[in-house]
């Protein structure tokens, strides 16, 4: 947000750190926004800058910003804290005379102090990369380690969907069944084809591969589903040592409770002390979509028990790679535990990650809230653009500045976005490795009328050649910068940015529809150019 940008008549910026709490009554979902993944805020003016890092009770914090003329004559950015949570409850829905009431949490106030640490920067360090470097050192002082793998050849990320669980007629009787989308054998054949096209270093995130995940149960076992090829089929897939297969294990959403796990004891409860029921929302009406099943949130304070069982089962697969589902992207409270708040939920999640690391697992996370990202080797689906609130002037790759060189970052799934070329440019701008979603073409029919029907375009035969071309074009750049930090970033013109790495490598990205000249060379419209040092 630029100083005095004249947008004082628009809403100020306000966002909850680590995103909105999903354990809340959401009657209408009007917009989809990016979550705040890092508990930091900053300001720069001339040769001076300041960075604020929320060090305690970050799970209860909001970030606020406004421009001069809105609330005062100052341009402001700061944090605030909601010590007592509220929620809404609709009474009398069945009578046709409903009213909405506000409920207040009765949990005690947090005992830990609220703490915000401030860092002041001057001169050449007083810019975005300088602020990112400060926060990176804060994370390293807290125990964050750099990635340990050998990646002289830059990896490319491939998401694979195993199967879906949907209603299907059996002898004329509707019944729920597992329908394969990409079996273990299909996946192996697809990956072999991609390698032939020059995508040498493949890192795979395999989703919906286990019996529990497919049926939406509490994920306490790592049993490969028989419809996808069973244990023997998975063993063959994992036998290729040149490919890292991160098997996804989600410990967040539950849509079917199995024996030993009751909704009343294991589901996160709302402020009204009932299990919070979640729905998919229709983008046309903003209301819940009755076509898809309801689901609940697994209480974060049951993660230890569920995680221990899952670890014992996962160890039998002899696979050191684990994807942790949505646990790094969603932070929510369980108001059934009156003595705990949202920051305590964060502690429960980090305890789970500690346990995974103790067992020697190499982790991949999605979304990447800072408290979970520090444990990961790979971070996928990290934010690459802002939520585009009206008060904002420009999106900057600050997340990438913090973690580049310490973690391996993947872009959004390029072929599954509204504008794949823009997604590619965003990846190049922040040095994020390429990421695609692919499925077997014969499995597309199974996606109909499921929450995965957005993957019809993920047929790998439609985009594999283009993905291979994109990878080969960027391979020299990524081979050079994969372990380097971002030391410079600036806007060359509206819609044209320059990113500089520690060894002097420069990358210019042009988001506009007109060519741009830099260093006497043309950066094409909707294109990029890089100069290796």
C-alpha positions as CSV (number, residue, x, y, z in Angstrom):
1,X,0.0,0.0,0.0
2,X,1.6,3.3,-1.1
3,X,1.5,6.3,1.2
4,X,-1.3,8.8,0.5
5,X,-2.7,6.8,-2.4
6,X,-6.0,8.7,-2.3
7,X,-8.1,5.7,-1.4
8,X,-9.3,7.0,1.9
9,X,-13.0,6.4,0.8
10,X,-12.4,2.7,0.5
11,X,-12.3,0.1,3.3
12,X,-9.2,-0.2,5.4
13,X,-7.2,-3.4,5.3
14,X,-8.1,-5.9,8.1
15,X,-7.2,-9.6,8.0
16,X,-6.8,-12.3,10.7
17,X,-3.3,-13.8,10.9
18,X,-3.4,-17.4,9.6
19,X,-6.7,-16.8,7.9
20,X,-10.3,-16.7,9.1
21,X,-11.1,-19.3,11.7
22,X,-13.1,-22.0,9.8
23,X,-14.7,-23.1,13.1
24,X,-17.3,-20.3,12.8
25,X,-20.8,-20.0,11.4
26,X,-20.5,-19.1,7.7
27,X,-23.9,-18.7,6.3
28,X,-22.8,-16.9,3.1
29,X,-19.3,-17.1,1.6
30,X,-19.1,-14.0,-0.6
31,X,-15.5,-13.9,-1.5
32,X,-12.4,-16.1,-1.6
33,X,-9.3,-14.4,-0.2
34,X,-5.7,-15.2,0.5
35,X,-4.8,-16.0,4.1
36,X,-2.1,-14.1,6.0
37,X,0.6,-16.8,6.3
38,X,3.2,-14.8,8.2
39,X,2.6,-12.9,11.4
40,X,4.5,-9.8,10.2
41,X,3.9,-6.3,9.0
42,X,6.2,-3.5,7.9
43,X,6.5,0.1,6.7
44,X,9.2,1.8,4.7
45,X,9.7,5.6,4.2
46,X,12.8,6.9,2.5
47,X,16.0,5.4,3.9
48,X,14.3,3.9,7.0
49,X,12.0,0.9,7.5
50,X,10.4,-1.0,10.4
51,X,9.3,-4.6,10.6
52,X,6.9,-5.9,13.3
53,X,6.9,-9.6,14.2
54,X,4.1,-10.9,16.3
55,X,6.0,-13.2,18.6
56,X,3.3,-14.3,21.1
57,X,-0.4,-14.9,20.7
58,X,-0.1,-14.6,16.9
59,X,-3.1,-16.9,16.6
60,X,-5.3,-14.2,18.1
61,X,-3.9,-11.4,16.0
62,X,-5.2,-9.2,13.1
63,X,-3.3,-7.0,10.8
64,X,-4.7,-3.6,10.1
65,X,-3.7,-0.9,7.6
66,X,-5.1,2.4,6.3
67,X,-4.0,5.4,4.4
68,X,-4.0,9.1,5.4
69,X,-7.4,10.7,5.4
70,X,-9.2,7.5,6.4
71,X,-9.0,7.5,10.2
72,X,-6.4,10.2,10.8
73,X,-3.8,12.2,8.9
74,X,-1.3,9.3,9.2
75,X,-0.7,6.2,7.0
76,X,-0.9,3.4,9.6
77,X,-0.1,-0.3,9.9
78,X,-0.3,-2.3,13.1
79,X,-1.6,-5.4,14.8
80,X,-4.6,-5.9,17.1
81,X,-5.7,-8.8,19.1
82,X,-9.1,-10.4,19.7
83,X,-8.8,-11.9,23.2
84,X,-12.4,-13.1,23.4
85,X,-13.9,-14.7,20.3
86,X,-17.4,-14.2,19.0
87,X,-19.7,-16.1,16.7
88,X,-23.2,-15.8,15.3
89,X,-26.1,-18.3,15.8
90,X,-29.4,-18.3,13.9
91,X,-32.4,-19.0,16.1
92,X,-35.8,-20.2,15.0
93,X,-34.8,-21.2,11.4
94,X,-37.5,-23.9,11.3
95,X,-40.3,-21.5,12.4
96,X,-39.7,-19.0,9.6
97,X,-39.2,-16.3,12.1
98,X,-35.4,-16.5,12.6
99,X,-33.1,-14.0,14.2
100,X,-29.3,-13.9,14.5
101,X,-27.7,-13.6,17.9
102,X,-24.0,-13.0,18.9
103,X,-22.4,-15.5,21.1
104,X,-19.2,-14.8,23.2
105,X,-16.6,-17.4,24.1
106,X,-16.4,-18.1,27.9
107,X,-12.9,-19.3,27.7
108,X,-10.4,-17.6,30.0
109,X,-8.2,-14.9,28.6
110,X,-4.8,-16.0,27.4
111,X,-2.2,-16.3,30.1
112,X,0.8,-15.8,27.8
113,X,1.7,-12.1,27.2
114,X,0.9,-10.4,23.9
115,X,4.3,-9.7,22.3
116,X,5.2,-7.8,19.2
117,X,8.9,-7.4,18.4
118,X,10.0,-4.4,16.3
119,X,13.1,-4.3,14.1
120,X,14.4,-1.1,12.5
121,X,16.3,-1.1,9.2
122,X,18.3,1.7,7.5
123,X,20.0,2.3,4.2
124,X,20.2,-0.5,1.7
125,X,18.6,-2.9,4.1
126,X,15.5,-0.8,4.4
127,X,13.4,-2.6,1.7
128,X,11.3,-5.6,1.3
129,X,14.1,-8.2,0.9
130,X,15.8,-6.6,4.0
131,X,12.6,-7.1,6.0
132,X,12.3,-10.7,4.7
133,X,15.9,-11.3,5.7
134,X,15.2,-10.2,9.2
135,X,12.2,-12.5,9.6
136,X,14.1,-15.4,8.0
137,X,16.8,-15.0,10.7
138,X,14.0,-14.9,13.4
139,X,12.7,-18.2,12.1
140,X,16.2,-19.7,12.0
141,X,16.9,-18.6,15.5
142,X,13.7,-20.5,16.4
143,X,15.0,-23.7,14.8
144,X,14.1,-23.5,11.1
145,X,16.6,-25.5,9.0
146,X,17.4,-25.2,5.3
147,X,16.3,-28.0,2.9
148,X,18.6,-31.0,3.0
149,X,18.1,-32.7,-0.3
150,X,20.4,-32.7,-3.3
151,X,18.6,-30.7,-6.1
152,X,21.3,-29.9,-8.7
153,X,18.5,-30.6,-11.2
154,X,15.5,-28.4,-10.2
155,X,12.4,-30.4,-9.3
156,X,8.9,-30.0,-10.8
157,X,5.9,-30.7,-8.7
158,X,3.1,-33.0,-9.9
159,X,-0.3,-33.3,-8.0
160,X,-2.1,-36.6,-8.6
161,X,-5.6,-37.5,-7.6
162,X,-6.0,-41.2,-6.8
163,X,-9.8,-41.6,-6.6
164,X,-13.2,-40.2,-5.5
165,X,-15.9,-41.5,-3.3
166,X,-19.4,-41.0,-4.8
167,X,-22.8,-42.5,-5.4
168,X,-23.0,-45.1,-8.1
169,X,-25.8,-47.4,-9.1
170,X,-25.1,-51.1,-8.2
171,X,-27.8,-53.4,-9.5
172,X,-30.0,-50.4,-9.8
173,X,-29.5,-49.4,-6.1
174,X,-27.6,-46.2,-5.4
175,X,-24.6,-46.9,-3.2
176,X,-21.4,-45.1,-2.3
177,X,-18.3,-46.5,-4.1
178,X,-14.7,-45.7,-4.7
179,X,-14.1,-44.8,-8.3
180,X,-10.4,-44.7,-9.5
181,X,-9.2,-41.5,-11.2
182,X,-5.5,-42.3,-11.4
183,X,-4.5,-45.7,-10.1
184,X,-0.9,-46.4,-8.8
185,X,-0.2,-48.1,-12.2
186,X,-1.6,-45.2,-14.1
187,X,0.5,-42.8,-12.1
188,X,3.7,-44.8,-12.7
189,X,3.0,-44.7,-16.5
190,X,2.2,-41.0,-16.5
191,X,5.4,-40.1,-14.6
192,X,7.4,-42.3,-17.0
193,X,6.0,-40.3,-19.9
194,X,6.8,-37.0,-18.2
195,X,10.4,-38.1,-17.6
196,X,10.7,-38.9,-21.3
197,X,9.7,-35.4,-22.1
198,X,12.6,-34.0,-20.1
199,X,11.0,-33.4,-16.7
200,X,13.8,-35.2,-14.9
201,X,13.4,-34.5,-11.2
202,X,9.7,-35.2,-10.3
203,X,8.3,-34.6,-6.9
204,X,4.7,-36.0,-6.6
205,X,2.0,-35.2,-4.1
206,X,-0.5,-38.1,-4.3
207,X,-3.9,-37.3,-2.9
208,X,-6.9,-39.5,-2.1
209,X,-4.8,-42.7,-2.2
210,X,-5.8,-44.3,1.1
211,X,-9.1,-45.9,2.2
212,X,-9.6,-43.4,5.0
213,X,-8.9,-40.3,2.8
214,X,-11.2,-41.5,0.0
215,X,-14.1,-42.0,2.4
216,X,-13.5,-38.9,4.4
217,X,-12.8,-40.7,7.6
218,X,-10.4,-39.8,10.4
219,X,-7.0,-40.5,8.8
220,X,-5.4,-42.8,11.4
221,X,-4.2,-45.4,9.0
222,X,-2.1,-45.5,5.8
223,X,-3.8,-48.3,4.0
224,X,-3.6,-48.0,0.2
225,X,-7.1,-48.5,-1.3
226,X,-7.6,-51.7,-3.3
227,X,-9.4,-50.0,-6.1
228,X,-6.2,-48.1,-6.9
229,X,-4.0,-51.1,-6.8
230,X,-3.6,-51.9,-3.1
231,X,-0.3,-52.3,-1.2
232,X,1.4,-54.1,-4.0
233,X,0.5,-51.5,-6.6
234,X,1.8,-48.7,-4.3
235,X,5.0,-50.6,-3.6
236,X,5.7,-50.7,-7.3
237,X,5.1,-47.0,-7.6
238,X,7.4,-46.2,-4.7
239,X,10.1,-48.5,-6.1
240,X,11.4,-45.8,-8.5
241,X,14.0,-44.1,-6.4
242,X,14.4,-41.2,-8.9
243,X,10.9,-39.9,-8.0
244,X,9.8,-38.6,-4.6
245,X,6.2,-39.5,-3.9
246,X,4.7,-37.6,-1.0
247,X,1.6,-39.4,0.1
248,X,-1.0,-37.0,1.4
249,X,-2.4,-37.5,4.9
250,X,-5.0,-35.0,5.9
251,X,-5.8,-34.5,9.6
252,X,-8.3,-31.6,9.3
253,X,-11.6,-32.4,7.7
254,X,-13.8,-35.4,8.5
255,X,-17.0,-36.3,6.6
256,X,-17.6,-39.8,7.9
257,X,-17.0,-40.9,11.5
258,X,-15.7,-44.5,11.9
259,X,-15.8,-46.9,14.9
260,X,-13.9,-45.4,17.8
261,X,-14.3,-41.8,16.7
262,X,-17.5,-40.0,17.7
263,X,-18.5,-36.6,16.4
264,X,-19.2,-35.5,19.9
265,X,-15.7,-36.4,21.2
266,X,-13.5,-35.7,18.2
267,X,-15.1,-32.8,16.2
268,X,-14.1,-29.3,17.0
269,X,-16.9,-27.5,18.7
270,X,-18.2,-23.9,18.1
271,X,-18.7,-21.3,20.8
272,X,-22.3,-22.7,21.2
273,X,-20.5,-26.0,22.2
274,X,-21.8,-28.1,19.3
275,X,-19.7,-29.7,16.5
276,X,-19.2,-27.2,13.7
277,X,-20.8,-28.4,10.5
278,X,-19.1,-27.1,7.3
279,X,-20.4,-27.1,3.8
280,X,-19.1,-26.5,0.3
281,X,-20.4,-23.1,-1.0
282,X,-22.0,-22.4,-4.4
283,X,-20.0,-19.6,-6.1
284,X,-23.2,-18.4,-7.8
285,X,-25.5,-18.1,-4.7
286,X,-22.8,-17.8,-1.9
287,X,-24.9,-20.3,0.1
288,X,-24.1,-23.9,1.0
289,X,-24.3,-26.4,-1.9
290,X,-26.5,-29.3,-1.1
291,X,-24.9,-31.5,-3.8
292,X,-21.9,-32.2,-1.6
293,X,-21.7,-33.9,1.8
294,X,-21.3,-31.9,5.0
295,X,-18.0,-32.2,6.9
296,X,-16.5,-31.4,10.3
297,X,-13.2,-30.3,11.7
298,X,-11.1,-32.7,13.7
299,X,-10.3,-31.2,17.0
300,X,-6.6,-30.1,17.1
301,X,-6.4,-31.5,20.6
302,X,-6.9,-35.0,19.2
303,X,-4.1,-34.7,16.7
304,X,-1.6,-36.4,19.0
305,X,-3.6,-39.6,19.3
306,X,-4.6,-39.8,15.7
307,X,-1.0,-38.9,14.6
308,X,0.6,-41.6,16.6
309,X,-1.7,-44.3,15.0
310,X,-1.0,-42.9,11.6
311,X,2.7,-42.9,12.1
312,X,2.7,-46.6,13.1
313,X,0.7,-47.4,10.0
314,X,2.7,-45.2,7.6
315,X,6.0,-46.7,8.8
316,X,5.0,-50.0,7.1
317,X,5.2,-48.4,3.7
318,X,8.9,-47.6,4.1
319,X,8.4,-44.2,2.4
320,X,10.1,-41.2,4.0
321,X,8.0,-38.6,2.2
322,X,4.8,-37.3,3.7
323,X,2.4,-34.5,2.7
324,X,0.5,-33.1,5.6
325,X,-2.7,-32.0,3.8
326,X,-4.5,-28.9,5.2
327,X,-2.9,-28.9,8.6
328,X,-0.4,-26.1,7.6
329,X,-3.1,-24.0,5.9
330,X,-6.0,-24.0,8.5
331,X,-5.8,-22.8,12.1
332,X,-8.9,-23.1,14.2
333,X,-10.0,-23.2,17.8
334,X,-12.0,-25.9,19.5
335,X,-14.3,-24.2,22.0
336,X,-15.3,-27.5,23.5
337,X,-12.0,-27.1,25.5
338,X,-12.8,-24.0,27.5
339,X,-9.2,-23.6,28.7
340,X,-7.7,-23.3,25.2
341,X,-7.7,-20.7,22.5
342,X,-6.6,-20.5,18.8
343,X,-2.9,-20.1,19.8
344,X,-3.1,-23.3,21.8
345,X,-4.4,-25.0,18.6
346,X,-1.2,-23.8,16.9
347,X,0.9,-25.5,19.6
348,X,-1.0,-28.7,19.0
349,X,-0.3,-28.6,15.3
350,X,3.5,-27.9,15.9
351,X,3.6,-30.8,18.3
352,X,2.3,-33.1,15.5
353,X,5.0,-31.8,13.1
354,X,7.6,-32.3,15.8
355,X,6.6,-35.9,16.0
356,X,6.8,-36.4,12.3
357,X,10.3,-35.0,12.2
358,X,11.3,-37.1,15.1
359,X,10.4,-40.2,13.0
360,X,12.7,-39.0,10.2
361,X,10.0,-38.0,7.8
362,X,10.6,-35.4,5.1
363,X,7.6,-33.1,4.9
364,X,5.6,-31.3,2.3
365,X,3.0,-28.7,3.4
366,X,0.2,-26.9,1.6
367,X,-0.4,-23.2,2.1
368,X,2.4,-22.9,4.6
369,X,1.5,-20.9,7.7
370,X,4.8,-19.9,9.2
371,X,4.7,-22.2,12.3
372,X,4.3,-25.2,10.0
373,X,6.4,-24.1,7.1
374,X,9.6,-24.1,9.2
375,X,9.3,-28.0,9.4
376,X,8.9,-28.5,5.7
377,X,11.2,-29.3,2.9
378,X,8.6,-28.4,0.2
379,X,6.0,-25.7,0.4
380,X,3.2,-25.8,-2.2
381,X,0.3,-23.5,-2.8
382,X,1.9,-20.6,-1.0
383,X,0.3,-17.2,-1.8
384,X,1.6,-15.7,-5.0
385,X,-0.6,-12.6,-5.1
386,X,-2.7,-10.5,-2.8
387,X,-6.4,-10.7,-2.2
388,X,-6.7,-7.5,-4.3
389,X,-8.5,-5.4,-1.8
390,X,-9.4,-2.0,-3.2
391,X,-6.9,-0.2,-0.9
392,X,-4.0,-2.2,-2.2
393,X,-1.7,-0.9,-4.9
394,X,0.6,-3.8,-5.8
395,X,1.2,-7.5,-5.0
396,X,4.8,-8.4,-3.9
397,X,6.3,-11.9,-3.4
398,X,7.2,-11.3,0.2
399,X,6.5,-14.9,1.2
400,X,9.0,-16.1,-1.4
401,X,11.6,-13.5,-0.2
402,X,11.4,-15.0,3.3
403,X,11.7,-18.7,2.4
404,X,13.6,-18.8,-1.0
405,X,16.9,-20.5,-0.4
406,X,15.8,-22.2,2.8
407,X,12.8,-24.1,1.5
408,X,11.7,-25.4,-1.9
409,X,8.7,-23.4,-3.0
410,X,6.1,-24.6,-5.5
411,X,3.9,-22.3,-7.6
412,X,0.1,-22.7,-7.7
413,X,-0.9,-25.5,-10.1
414,X,-0.3,-23.7,-13.3
415,X,-2.5,-25.8,-15.6
416,X,-5.4,-25.6,-13.2
417,X,-5.7,-21.8,-13.0
418,X,-7.9,-19.3,-14.8
419,X,-4.9,-17.9,-16.6
420,X,-1.9,-20.3,-16.9
421,X,0.4,-17.7,-18.4
422,X,-0.1,-15.3,-15.5
423,X,0.4,-18.2,-13.1
424,X,3.7,-19.0,-14.8
425,X,4.8,-15.4,-14.6
426,X,4.0,-15.3,-10.9
427,X,6.1,-18.4,-10.4
428,X,9.1,-16.8,-12.2
429,X,8.7,-13.5,-10.3
430,X,9.2,-15.2,-6.9
431,X,11.5,-18.0,-8.0
432,X,8.8,-20.7,-7.3
433,X,9.4,-24.1,-8.9
434,X,6.8,-25.2,-11.4
435,X,3.8,-27.1,-10.2
436,X,1.0,-28.9,-12.2
437,X,-2.0,-31.1,-11.5
438,X,-2.3,-34.1,-13.7
439,X,-4.7,-37.1,-13.8
440,X,-5.1,-40.1,-16.1
441,X,-7.4,-39.2,-19.0
442,X,-9.5,-42.4,-18.5
443,X,-10.5,-41.2,-15.0
444,X,-12.1,-37.9,-15.9
445,X,-15.6,-39.3,-16.0
446,X,-15.4,-40.2,-12.3
447,X,-15.0,-36.5,-11.4
448,X,-18.5,-35.6,-12.4
449,X,-20.6,-34.2,-9.6
450,X,-17.8,-34.2,-7.1
451,X,-15.8,-31.4,-5.4
452,X,-13.0,-32.3,-7.8
453,X,-14.9,-31.5,-11.0
454,X,-12.5,-28.6,-11.5
455,X,-9.9,-31.1,-12.5
456,X,-11.4,-32.0,-15.9
457,X,-8.7,-29.9,-17.5
458,X,-5.9,-31.8,-15.6
459,X,-5.8,-34.6,-18.2
460,X,-2.0,-34.8,-18.5
461,X,-2.1,-35.6,-22.2
462,X,-3.5,-32.0,-22.8
463,X,-0.7,-30.1,-21.1
464,X,2.3,-32.4,-20.7
465,X,4.2,-31.0,-23.8
466,X,3.6,-27.4,-22.7
467,X,4.7,-28.2,-19.2
468,X,7.9,-29.8,-20.5
469,X,8.7,-26.7,-22.6
470,X,8.1,-24.4,-19.6
471,X,10.4,-26.6,-17.5
472,X,13.2,-26.7,-20.1
473,X,13.0,-22.9,-20.6
474,X,13.4,-22.3,-16.8
475,X,15.8,-25.1,-16.0
476,X,19.0,-23.0,-16.3
477,X,17.5,-20.3,-14.1
478,X,16.2,-22.6,-11.4
479,X,19.4,-24.6,-11.4
480,X,21.3,-21.4,-10.5
481,X,19.0,-19.9,-7.9
482,X,17.4,-22.9,-6.1
483,X,19.6,-22.4,-3.0
484,X,19.9,-18.6,-3.1
485,X,18.1,-15.9,-1.2
486,X,16.3,-12.9,-2.9
487,X,18.4,-9.8,-2.2
488,X,16.6,-7.3,-4.4
489,X,13.2,-6.5,-5.7
490,X,11.7,-3.5,-7.4
491,X,9.1,-2.4,-9.9
492,X,10.7,-1.2,-13.2
493,X,7.3,0.1,-14.5
494,X,3.6,-0.5,-13.9
495,X,3.3,-4.3,-14.3
496,X,7.0,-5.0,-14.8
497,X,9.1,-6.2,-11.9
498,X,12.8,-7.1,-11.3
499,X,13.9,-9.8,-8.8
500,X,17.6,-10.1,-7.9
501,X,19.3,-13.1,-6.2
502,X,22.4,-13.3,-4.0
503,X,24.8,-14.1,-6.8
504,X,23.5,-11.2,-9.0
505,X,21.2,-13.2,-11.2
506,X,18.3,-10.9,-12.4
507,X,14.8,-11.8,-13.5
508,X,12.5,-9.4,-15.2
509,X,8.8,-10.2,-15.5
510,X,6.4,-8.3,-17.7
511,X,2.7,-8.7,-16.8
512,X,1.6,-6.1,-19.4
513,X,0.5,-6.5,-23.0
514,X,3.3,-4.4,-24.3
515,X,7.0,-5.3,-24.6
516,X,9.5,-3.7,-22.2
517,X,13.2,-3.0,-22.7
518,X,15.6,-3.7,-19.8
519,X,19.4,-3.9,-20.1
520,X,19.0,-3.2,-23.9
521,X,17.0,-6.4,-24.2
522,X,13.3,-6.8,-24.8
523,X,11.1,-8.5,-22.2
524,X,8.1,-9.7,-24.3
525,X,4.5,-8.9,-23.5
526,X,3.2,-11.3,-20.8
527,X,6.7,-12.8,-20.7
528,X,10.0,-12.9,-18.8
529,X,13.7,-12.7,-19.3
530,X,16.6,-13.6,-17.0
531,X,20.3,-12.8,-16.8
532,X,22.5,-15.3,-15.1
533,X,25.5,-13.8,-13.2
